[in-house]
Amino acid sequence: MNNKQLLELLKTDVEKFNQYRKEYPKQRIDLFGVDLRGVDLIGADLRGVDLTRANLDGANMAFMQALSNDKEMILRAMRINWYKE
């Protein structure tokens, strides 16, 4: 799947998104600058996903609990969430 397809999958079915990640663990996912406003990301496996400049305003960020050992990811997500154009 390309990044656009993976974005739509993430927005509509986190479980299938995670299954895809398990099947293709080496695929680099680039969601640079995407709009995830208000998206429910609970349980989403976003480890290693490039979310630079993504709009996460109002997104459910509970996924960060599952990644609490990935401090770099948490810090990146916090910076992304605060980004304002």
N, C-alpha and C positions, 0 to 999 in steps of 0.2 A: 504494500500500500504506500501511496505517496503521503506527504505531510498533510495535504488538504483533506484527504480521506481519513487520516488518523485523527485530525482535529474534529471532524464531524462525528466520528465514532466516539471520541472522548466526550463530546457534548451530549450524545444520545444514549450511550450504553457503556458505562465505565467497566462493567464486568467483561464485555467483549474486548474492550480496549486492553485491559489487563491480560486477557487470554492471548491476544495478538502479541503483546510484549513478551510473554513466556515462550511463544512459538518462534519469535524472531528477536532474541535478546541482544544481538549485536547491531541491530538497525539503529542508526542515529536518528532521533526525532527532533526536528527543528520547528518549533512553534514561535519563532521570533515575531514579536509584534502582534500576535493574534488577539482577538477579542473573546475573552472568557468571562465577561461581566455576568454575574449572577448564576454562573454554571455550578452545579453541584459536583464537586470534585472528591467527595468522600470515598476513600478507598482507592483512588486512582494512583497507579504506580507511575509517578513522574520522575523517578530517579534518572538523572542524566539527560532529561528532556530540556532543550534550550527554550526557556520562557522569557528570555531577555526582552524587555519593553512590552511584554504582554500586558493587556489590561485585565486585571483580576479583581477589579472593583466589585464588591458584593458577592464574589465567588465564595463558596463554602470551602474554607481552607483547612478543614479538619484533616486532610490528607497529610499535613505536616506532622501530625502526631505519629503516624506510621513511619515517618522518615526522620524521627528525632535524632537518630545517630548520624544523619547526613547533614551536618551543620552548614556546609557550603550551600546545599540546596535550600535550606531554610533562609539563610541570609539573602540568597539570590531572590527568593520568592518575596521576602519582605521589601527588598529594594524595588522589585517589579511592582508590587502593590502600591508603593508610594509614588511611582513614576507618574508625573502629570505632564502632558504636552503643553 
